[in-house]
Amino acid sequence: MKKLVWYPIAAVFATLALTACFKNDDTPKCTANTMAQDREVIDAFIGTNGLSYMSFNSDFNLYTGIANPGEGGSPGDNTSIAYKYTIKLMNGTTLFTSDSLYRNPQTGSNLKPSDFKSTTSPTVEYYFFTHVGKGGVVKVIVPSHIGSDCRDQQLSNGTVIPANSQLVYDFTLTGVGTTTTP
């Protein structure tokens, strides 16, 4: 049985989903953005910020793009890798920055692209970790109706994600090779 690795995008989604479950019935109802509304906002952001390499990826229902292809070849399925990521709002506010991740938390072994491979559907991480080299940067913009709530959300570090926010992830492949360390 394939063991799955903790995914940064999935972790934020789970946190927000659990928070939504504990809302008081007295809380006024809110209206989440539709995909069309999110796409209008994100398309404008892409145009304004010169991110022409980004496009809507219908496989993931996210905007994706390679900001920097990195150096050297892309890692194979069983090549050790290390990466870090940052989550920001579209106004530039940083919500979270990770340390370099290089160990599979379930096995303790070095991370490999195959740790992100799903048997049921493609994952953003797997796709991009096999399409960039060391130093490569992948940008992912998550529409608000997937990645946040129609109410402000407070993260465990005290940072607030405003209602209906689109989230910008930057994944950087920091290491490629058999002896990957931070």
Contacts in CASP RR format, 6 or more apart in sequence:
PFRMAT RR
TARGET T0000
AUTHOR 0000-0000-0000
METHOD contacts of the structure
MODEL  1
MKKLVWYPIAAVFATLALTACFKNDDTPKCTANTMAQDREVIDAFIGTNG
LSYMSFNSDFNLYTGIANPGEGGSPGDNTSIAYKYTIKLMNGTTLFTSDS
LYRNPQTGSNLKPSDFKSTTSPTVEYYFFTHVGKGGVVKVIVPSHIGSDC
RDQQLSNGTVIPANSQLVYDFTLTGVGTTTTP
2 117 0 8 1.000
2 119 0 8 1.000
3 104 0 8 1.000
3 106 0 8 1.000
3 107 0 8 1.000
3 115 0 8 1.000
4 106 0 8 1.000
4 115 0 8 1.000
4 118 0 8 1.000
5 104 0 8 1.000
5 105 0 8 1.000
5 106 0 8 1.000
5 111 0 8 1.000
5 115 0 8 1.000
5 116 0 8 1.000
6 105 0 8 1.000
7 116 0 8 1.000
7 123 0 8 1.000
7 125 0 8 1.000
8 85 0 8 1.000
8 87 0 8 1.000
8 98 0 8 1.000
8 169 0 8 1.000
9 124 0 8 1.000
9 125 0 8 1.000
9 140 0 8 1.000
9 142 0 8 1.000
9 169 0 8 1.000
12 87 0 8 1.000
12 147 0 8 1.000
12 167 0 8 1.000
13 146 0 8 1.000
13 147 0 8 1.000
15 153 0 8 1.000
15 155 0 8 1.000
15 156 0 8 1.000
16 147 0 8 1.000
16 148 0 8 1.000
16 149 0 8 1.000
16 153 0 8 1.000
16 161 0 8 1.000
19 149 0 8 1.000
19 153 0 8 1.000
20 149 0 8 1.000
23 151 0 8 1.000
27 151 0 8 1.000
30 149 0 8 1.000
30 150 0 8 1.000
30 151 0 8 1.000
30 163 0 8 1.000
31 150 0 8 1.000
32 144 0 8 1.000
32 145 0 8 1.000
32 149 0 8 1.000
32 150 0 8 1.000
32 164 0 8 1.000
33 41 0 8 1.000
33 143 0 8 1.000
33 144 0 8 1.000
33 145 0 8 1.000
33 150 0 8 1.000
33 164 0 8 1.000
34 145 0 8 1.000
35 61 0 8 1.000
35 143 0 8 1.000
35 145 0 8 1.000
38 143 0 8 1.000
38 144 0 8 1.000
38 145 0 8 1.000
38 166 0 8 1.000
39 56 0 8 1.000
39 143 0 8 1.000
41 90 0 8 1.000
41 166 0 8 1.000
42 56 0 8 1.000
42 63 0 8 1.000
42 90 0 8 1.000
42 141 0 8 1.000
42 143 0 8 1.000
42 166 0 8 1.000
45 51 0 8 1.000
45 90 0 8 1.000
45 141 0 8 1.000
45 166 0 8 1.000
46 52 0 8 1.000
46 54 0 8 1.000
46 63 0 8 1.000
46 141 0 8 1.000
51 67 0 8 1.000
51 139 0 8 1.000
53 65 0 8 1.000
53 66 0 8 1.000
53 67 0 8 1.000
54 63 0 8 1.000
54 64 0 8 1.000
54 65 0 8 1.000
54 139 0 8 1.000
54 141 0 8 1.000
55 63 0 8 1.000
55 64 0 8 1.000
55 65 0 8 1.000
56 62 0 8 1.000
56 63 0 8 1.000
57 63 0 8 1.000
57 64 0 8 1.000
59 121 0 8 1.000
59 122 0 8 1.000
60 122 0 8 1.000
60 124 0 8 1.000
61 143 0 8 1.000
61 146 0 8 1.000
62 124 0 8 1.000
62 140 0 8 1.000
62 141 0 8 1.000
62 142 0 8 1.000
62 143 0 8 1.000
62 146 0 8 1.000
63 139 0 8 1.000
63 140 0 8 1.000
63 141 0 8 1.000
63 143 0 8 1.000
64 124 0 8 1.000
64 128 0 8 1.000
64 138 0 8 1.000
64 139 0 8 1.000
64 140 0 8 1.000
64 141 0 8 1.000
65 138 0 8 1.000
65 139 0 8 1.000
65 140 0 8 1.000
66 128 0 8 1.000
66 131 0 8 1.000
66 132 0 8 1.000
66 136 0 8 1.000
66 137 0 8 1.000
66 138 0 8 1.000
66 139 0 8 1.000
67 136 0 8 1.000
67 137 0 8 1.000
67 138 0 8 1.000
67 139 0 8 1.000
67 170 0 8 1.000
68 132 0 8 1.000
68 135 0 8 1.000
68 136 0 8 1.000
68 137 0 8 1.000
69 132 0 8 1.000
69 133 0 8 1.000
69 136 0 8 1.000
70 132 0 8 1.000
70 133 0 8 1.000
70 134 0 8 1.000
70 135 0 8 1.000
70 136 0 8 1.000
70 137 0 8 1.000
70 173 0 8 1.000
71 133 0 8 1.000
71 134 0 8 1.000
71 135 0 8 1.000
71 136 0 8 1.000
72 133 0 8 1.000
72 134 0 8 1.000
72 176 0 8 1.000
73 133 0 8 1.000
73 176 0 8 1.000
74 129 0 8 1.000
74 130 0 8 1.000
74 131 0 8 1.000
74 132 0 8 1.000
74 133 0 8 1.000
75 81 0 8 1.000
75 112 0 8 1.000
75 113 0 8 1.000
75 129 0 8 1.000
75 130 0 8 1.000
75 133 0 8 1.000
75 173 0 8 1.000
75 176 0 8 1.000
75 177 0 8 1.000
76 112 0 8 1.000
76 113 0 8 1.000
76 130 0 8 1.000
77 112 0 8 1.000
77 113 0 8 1.000
77 114 0 8 1.000
77 117 0 8 1.000
77 130 0 8 1.000
78 112 0 8 1.000
78 113 0 8 1.000
78 114 0 8 1.000
79 112 0 8 1.000
79 113 0 8 1.000
79 176 0 8 1.000
79 177 0 8 1.000
79 178 0 8 1.000
80 102 0 8 1.000
80 110 0 8 1.000
80 111 0 8 1.000
80 112 0 8 1.000
80 175 0 8 1.000
80 176 0 8 1.000
80 177 0 8 1.000
80 178 0 8 1.000
80 179 0 8 1.000
80 180 0 8 1.000
81 102 0 8 1.000
81 110 0 8 1.000
81 111 0 8 1.000
81 112 0 8 1.000
81 113 0 8 1.000
81 129 0 8 1.000
81 173 0 8 1.000
81 175 0 8 1.000
81 176 0 8 1.000
81 177 0 8 1.000
81 180 0 8 1.000
82 100 0 8 1.000
82 101 0 8 1.000
82 102 0 8 1.000
82 111 0 8 1.000
82 173 0 8 1.000
82 174 0 8 1.000
82 175 0 8 1.000
82 180 0 8 1.000
82 181 0 8 1.000
82 182 0 8 1.000
83 100 0 8 1.000
83 101 0 8 1.000
83 102 0 8 1.000
83 111 0 8 1.000
83 129 0 8 1.000
83 171 0 8 1.000
83 172 0 8 1.000
83 173 0 8 1.000
83 174 0 8 1.000
83 175 0 8 1.000
84 97 0 8 1.000
84 98 0 8 1.000
84 99 0 8 1.000
84 100 0 8 1.000
84 101 0 8 1.000
84 171 0 8 1.000
84 172 0 8 1.000
84 174 0 8 1.000
85 97 0 8 1.000
85 98 0 8 1.000
85 169 0 8 1.000
85 170 0 8 1.000
85 171 0 8 1.000
85 172 0 8 1.000
86 94 0 8 1.000
86 96 0 8 1.000
86 97 0 8 1.000
86 98 0 8 1.000
86 169 0 8 1.000
86 170 0 8 1.000
87 94 0 8 1.000
87 95 0 8 1.000
87 96 0 8 1.000
87 97 0 8 1.000
87 167 0 8 1.000
87 168 0 8 1.000
87 169 0 8 1.000
88 94 0 8 1.000
88 95 0 8 1.000
88 167 0 8 1.000
88 168 0 8 1.000
88 169 0 8 1.000
88 170 0 8 1.000
89 95 0 8 1.000
89 161 0 8 1.000
89 162 0 8 1.000
89 165 0 8 1.000
89 166 0 8 1.000
89 167 0 8 1.000
89 168 0 8 1.000
90 141 0 8 1.000
90 165 0 8 1.000
90 166 0 8 1.000
90 168 0 8 1.000
92 168 0 8 1.000
95 155 0 8 1.000
95 159 0 8 1.000
95 161 0 8 1.000
95 167 0 8 1.000
96 155 0 8 1.000
96 157 0 8 1.000
96 159 0 8 1.000
99 182 0 8 1.000
100 174 0 8 1.000
100 182 0 8 1.000
101 111 0 8 1.000
102 110 0 8 1.000
102 111 0 8 1.000
102 175 0 8 1.000
102 180 0 8 1.000
102 181 0 8 1.000
102 182 0 8 1.000
103 109 0 8 1.000
103 110 0 8 1.000
103 111 0 8 1.000
104 110 0 8 1.000
104 111 0 8 1.000
104 112 0 8 1.000
104 115 0 8 1.000
110 178 0 8 1.000
110 180 0 8 1.000
111 180 0 8 1.000
113 126 0 8 1.000
113 129 0 8 1.000
113 130 0 8 1.000
114 126 0 8 1.000
116 123 0 8 1.000
116 125 0 8 1.000
116 126 0 8 1.000
116 129 0 8 1.000
117 123 0 8 1.000
117 126 0 8 1.000
118 126 0 8 1.000
124 138 0 8 1.000
124 140 0 8 1.000
125 171 0 8 1.000
128 138 0 8 1.000
128 171 0 8 1.000
129 171 0 8 1.000
129 173 0 8 1.000
131 138 0 8 1.000
132 138 0 8 1.000
132 173 0 8 1.000
133 173 0 8 1.000
133 176 0 8 1.000
134 173 0 8 1.000
134 174 0 8 1.000
134 175 0 8 1.000
134 176 0 8 1.000
135 172 0 8 1.000
135 173 0 8 1.000
135 174 0 8 1.000
135 175 0 8 1.000
136 172 0 8 1.000
136 173 0 8 1.000
137 170 0 8 1.000
137 171 0 8 1.000
137 172 0 8 1.000
137 173 0 8 1.000
138 170 0 8 1.000
138 171 0 8 1.000
138 172 0 8 1.000
138 173 0 8 1.000
139 168 0 8 1.000
139 169 0 8 1.000
139 170 0 8 1.000
139 171 0 8 1.000
140 168 0 8 1.000
140 169 0 8 1.000
140 171 0 8 1.000
141 166 0 8 1.000
141 167 0 8 1.000
141 168 0 8 1.000
141 169 0 8 1.000
142 166 0 8 1.000
142 167 0 8 1.000
142 168 0 8 1.000
142 169 0 8 1.000
143 166 0 8 1.000
144 164 0 8 1.000
144 165 0 8 1.000
144 166 0 8 1.000
144 167 0 8 1.000
147 167 0 8 1.000
148 161 0 8 1.000
148 163 0 8 1.000
148 164 0 8 1.000
148 165 0 8 1.000
148 166 0 8 1.000
148 167 0 8 1.000
149 161 0 8 1.000
149 163 0 8 1.000
149 164 0 8 1.000
150 163 0 8 1.000
150 164 0 8 1.000
151 163 0 8 1.000
152 160 0 8 1.000
152 161 0 8 1.000
152 162 0 8 1.000
152 163 0 8 1.000
153 160 0 8 1.000
153 161 0 8 1.000
154 160 0 8 1.000
154 161 0 8 1.000
155 161 0 8 1.000
161 167 0 8 1.000
174 182 0 8 1.000
END
